[in-house]
Amino acid sequence: MCDAAGAAAGGEDRRQGSRELKTLTAERVRIVNRIKGLLFAQRVSSYAPLRRDRRAELEQLRTGDGRPLPPHLKRQIVREIDRLELLLEHIKVVKV
């Protein structure tokens, strides 16, 4: 038998999950925009951080004038990708 308190708790759990998903999604957007912004400053606009091959694609990137990405920039983007991948795992868990 389902009581009113149990139904209310179930509704709150769904709302909490929805709020958490919204927060995680906003953070994902922030990280993706940060990566794209860092690359845009080097005149790179074709990179898609949400693709599965994001790390391999990053290794192939060149600046707008054909030079390899500066090492410090590449390290910074790799750290952002690490955060992004962790966040994507959290989003998967919350969606289940």
Buried (B, 14 or more C-beta within 10 A) or exposed (E): EEEEEEEEEEEEEEEEEEEBBEEBEEBBEBBBEBBBEBBEEBEBEEBEBEEEEBEEBBEEBEBEEEEEBEEEBBEBBEEBBEBBBEBEEBBEEBEE
